[in-house]
């Protein structure tokens, strides 16, 4: 996979691109990560990439010409067109499902803005996706882009040491992930659940499923509406909801 990031601050991405999972993925040749300073594509004497908004108002707006020029310079002469992702608070909320979708692409181009916003023609005529990582505003699109890139790259085959890790992560199954334990078996009087050291794989899988359901019910119950549940699980969850409701009422 090839990933290009259009930014005014390429130094923000260089450290992240060379470290941890992303750095290892680059070393293995699984992904190409490239930060492009789109100020280099400004077509004016002072290399300005922003201007005052038509109609007045506060803040500056990113000009379309350097963004279009930078993207067009990155487009392949042949082959599939890349997904061009605009990082923006107004965009679609980024999810694990979106990460899985993007991980199937050959080429991604991210556009990271600053200032008040983007010229609307960038949205209308250039980008294929607008993404937000949450309902809050940051000073620029670099941090959100890094979040999305990390989430996408770790799904590529060969990136993680254990290929099943990405499959069982929270949200990959639609549920929050089950609790994890490691050595020692007993720590300060707190013991690892007996089933996990039993060696009985079927019971361990059943326990993990149950724990994922319970954790999701407790922390993100709205996710359960989107998950395919067995008839037995539906009955069990309804009983658990009722038990918790009665317990709260008695407190």
C-alpha positions as CSV (number, residue, x, y, z in Angstrom):
1,X,0.0,0.0,0.0
2,X,1.1,3.6,-0.7
3,X,0.1,6.4,1.6
4,X,0.8,10.0,0.9
5,X,-0.1,12.8,3.4
6,X,-0.4,16.4,2.3
7,X,0.6,18.7,5.2
8,X,2.2,22.0,6.1
9,X,4.1,20.3,8.9
10,X,5.8,17.1,7.5
11,X,8.0,16.9,10.5
12,X,5.0,16.0,12.7
13,X,4.7,12.7,10.8
14,X,8.3,11.7,10.3
15,X,8.8,10.3,13.8
16,X,5.5,8.4,13.8
17,X,6.2,6.9,10.4
18,X,9.5,5.6,11.5
19,X,8.5,4.1,14.9
20,X,6.7,1.0,16.2
21,X,4.3,-0.9,14.0
22,X,4.3,1.7,11.2
23,X,8.1,1.8,11.1
24,X,8.3,-2.0,10.9
25,X,5.7,-2.1,8.2
26,X,7.8,0.3,6.2
27,X,11.0,-1.8,6.8
28,X,9.2,-4.9,5.5
29,X,8.1,-3.0,2.4
30,X,4.4,-3.6,3.2
31,X,3.6,0.1,3.1
32,X,5.1,3.3,1.7
33,X,4.6,6.4,3.9
34,X,5.3,9.8,2.5
35,X,4.7,13.3,3.9
36,X,4.3,16.0,1.2
37,X,4.5,19.7,2.1
38,X,1.8,21.2,-0.2
39,X,3.3,24.7,0.3
40,X,5.8,23.5,-2.3
41,X,3.0,23.7,-4.8
42,X,2.0,27.3,-4.1
43,X,2.1,29.3,-7.3
44,X,2.9,32.7,-5.8
45,X,5.9,34.6,-4.8
46,X,5.4,34.2,-1.0
47,X,4.3,30.5,-1.1
48,X,1.0,31.3,0.6
49,X,-1.5,28.5,0.7
50,X,-4.4,30.4,2.4
51,X,-6.4,33.5,1.9
52,X,-9.2,35.6,3.4
53,X,-12.7,34.1,2.9
54,X,-15.1,35.7,0.3
55,X,-17.9,37.3,2.1
56,X,-15.9,38.2,5.2
57,X,-15.5,36.4,8.5
58,X,-12.7,35.3,10.8
59,X,-9.9,33.1,10.0
60,X,-8.1,32.0,6.8
61,X,-9.2,29.4,4.2
62,X,-6.9,27.0,2.4
63,X,-6.6,27.8,-1.3
64,X,-7.6,25.1,-3.8
65,X,-4.7,25.5,-6.3
66,X,-1.8,24.1,-4.2
67,X,-4.0,21.2,-2.9
68,X,-5.1,20.2,-6.4
69,X,-1.6,20.6,-7.8
70,X,-0.1,18.4,-5.0
71,X,-2.7,15.7,-5.4
72,X,-2.4,15.6,-9.2
73,X,1.3,15.3,-8.9
74,X,0.8,12.1,-6.8
75,X,-1.7,10.5,-9.1
76,X,-0.4,7.4,-11.0
77,X,-0.3,7.5,-14.7
78,X,-1.9,4.1,-14.9
79,X,-3.7,1.9,-12.5
80,X,-6.5,2.4,-9.9
81,X,-7.2,5.9,-8.7
82,X,-6.4,6.5,-5.0
83,X,-8.9,7.3,-2.3
84,X,-8.4,11.0,-1.4
85,X,-9.3,11.5,2.2
86,X,-10.0,15.0,3.7
87,X,-9.5,15.1,7.5
88,X,-12.3,17.4,8.7
89,X,-14.6,17.7,11.8
90,X,-17.6,17.7,9.4
91,X,-16.6,14.3,8.0
92,X,-17.9,10.8,8.5
93,X,-17.0,9.5,12.0
94,X,-14.1,7.1,11.6
95,X,-14.8,3.5,12.7
96,X,-13.1,0.1,12.6
97,X,-15.4,-0.8,9.7
98,X,-14.0,2.2,7.7
99,X,-10.4,1.2,8.6
100,X,-11.1,-2.3,7.2
101,X,-12.6,-0.8,4.0
102,X,-9.6,1.5,3.5
103,X,-7.1,-1.3,4.2
104,X,-8.2,-2.9,0.9
105,X,-7.0,0.1,-1.1
106,X,-3.7,0.3,-3.0
107,X,-3.2,4.0,-2.6
108,X,-4.5,6.5,0.0
109,X,-3.9,10.3,-0.1
110,X,-4.7,12.3,3.1
111,X,-5.2,16.0,3.1
112,X,-4.4,17.8,6.4
113,X,-5.7,21.3,6.7
114,X,-5.1,24.2,9.2
115,X,-6.7,27.6,9.6
116,X,-10.5,28.1,9.4
117,X,-11.2,25.6,6.7
118,X,-10.9,24.4,3.1
119,X,-12.1,26.1,-0.1
120,X,-15.3,24.2,-0.9
121,X,-14.1,23.2,-4.3
122,X,-11.6,20.9,-2.7
123,X,-14.6,19.0,-1.1
124,X,-16.7,19.0,-4.2
125,X,-14.2,18.2,-6.9
126,X,-11.2,16.5,-5.4
127,X,-11.8,14.3,-2.4
128,X,-13.5,10.9,-2.2
129,X,-13.9,10.7,1.6
130,X,-14.2,13.1,4.5
131,X,-13.3,11.7,7.9
132,X,-13.5,12.9,11.5
133,X,-12.1,11.1,14.5
134,X,-14.6,12.7,16.9
135,X,-16.8,15.6,17.7
136,X,-14.1,18.0,18.7
137,X,-11.8,20.4,16.9
138,X,-8.0,20.2,16.7
139,X,-5.5,22.7,15.3
140,X,-4.9,20.6,12.2
141,X,-5.5,17.4,10.4
142,X,-2.1,15.8,11.1
143,X,-3.0,14.0,14.3
144,X,-6.3,12.6,13.0
145,X,-4.6,11.4,9.8
146,X,-2.0,9.6,11.9
147,X,-4.7,7.9,13.9
148,X,-6.4,6.7,10.8
149,X,-3.2,5.6,9.1
150,X,-2.1,3.6,12.2
151,X,-5.6,1.9,12.3
152,X,-5.5,1.0,8.6
153,X,-1.8,-0.1,8.3
154,X,-2.1,-2.6,11.3
155,X,-4.7,-4.4,9.3
156,X,-2.5,-5.1,6.3
157,X,-1.3,-8.7,6.0
158,X,2.1,-9.3,7.6
159,X,2.1,-6.1,9.7
160,X,1.2,-7.6,13.0
161,X,3.2,-10.5,14.4
162,X,0.0,-12.4,15.3
163,X,-2.5,-12.2,12.5
164,X,-5.4,-13.0,14.8
165,X,-4.7,-9.9,16.9
166,X,-6.5,-7.5,14.5
167,X,-9.4,-9.9,14.1
168,X,-10.2,-10.0,17.8
169,X,-9.6,-6.3,18.6
170,X,-12.4,-4.3,20.1
171,X,-14.9,-3.2,17.3
172,X,-13.5,-5.7,14.8
173,X,-16.2,-8.2,15.9
174,X,-18.7,-5.4,16.6
175,X,-18.1,-6.0,20.4
176,X,-15.6,-4.6,22.9
177,X,-12.7,-6.9,23.5
178,X,-12.7,-9.4,26.4
179,X,-10.3,-8.9,29.3
180,X,-6.7,-10.1,29.0
181,X,-4.4,-11.7,31.6
182,X,-0.8,-12.8,31.7
183,X,1.7,-14.1,34.3
184,X,1.8,-14.3,37.2
185,X,-1.3,-16.4,37.9
186,X,-1.7,-14.7,41.2
187,X,-0.8,-11.0,41.8
188,X,-1.3,-9.4,45.2
189,X,-4.2,-11.8,45.8
190,X,-5.9,-11.2,42.5
191,X,-6.1,-14.4,40.5
192,X,-6.4,-15.1,36.8
193,X,-9.8,-16.6,36.0
194,X,-9.5,-20.4,36.3
195,X,-10.9,-21.1,32.9
196,X,-8.0,-19.3,31.2
197,X,-5.4,-21.6,32.7
198,X,-7.5,-24.8,32.2
199,X,-6.3,-25.5,28.7
200,X,-9.9,-26.2,27.6
201,X,-10.0,-24.1,24.4
202,X,-13.8,-24.4,23.8
203,X,-14.5,-23.2,27.4
204,X,-12.0,-20.4,26.9
205,X,-13.7,-19.2,23.7
206,X,-17.1,-19.3,25.4
207,X,-15.8,-17.3,28.3
208,X,-14.2,-14.7,26.1
209,X,-17.4,-14.3,24.1
210,X,-19.4,-13.9,27.3
211,X,-17.0,-11.3,28.6
212,X,-17.1,-9.4,25.4
213,X,-20.9,-9.3,25.6
214,X,-20.8,-8.2,29.3
215,X,-18.2,-5.5,28.7
216,X,-20.1,-4.2,25.7
217,X,-23.4,-4.2,27.7
218,X,-21.7,-2.3,30.5
219,X,-19.7,0.3,28.5
220,X,-21.2,0.6,25.0
221,X,-24.7,-1.0,25.1
222,X,-25.7,0.7,21.8
223,X,-23.2,-1.6,19.9
224,X,-25.3,-4.7,20.8
225,X,-28.0,-3.5,18.4
226,X,-25.6,-3.9,15.5
227,X,-24.2,-7.3,16.4
228,X,-25.6,-10.7,15.3
229,X,-26.5,-12.6,18.4
230,X,-27.7,-16.1,18.9
231,X,-31.1,-16.7,20.5
232,X,-29.4,-18.0,23.6
233,X,-27.3,-14.9,23.8
234,X,-30.3,-12.6,23.4
235,X,-32.1,-14.3,26.3
236,X,-29.0,-14.3,28.5
237,X,-28.3,-10.6,27.8
238,X,-31.9,-9.6,28.6
239,X,-31.7,-11.5,31.9
240,X,-28.4,-9.7,32.6
241,X,-30.0,-6.3,31.8
242,X,-32.9,-7.1,34.1
243,X,-30.5,-8.2,36.9
244,X,-28.5,-5.0,36.6
245,X,-31.6,-2.8,36.6
246,X,-32.9,-4.5,39.7
247,X,-29.5,-4.2,41.4
248,X,-29.3,-0.5,40.6
249,X,-32.9,0.1,41.9
250,X,-32.1,-1.6,45.2
251,X,-29.0,0.5,45.9
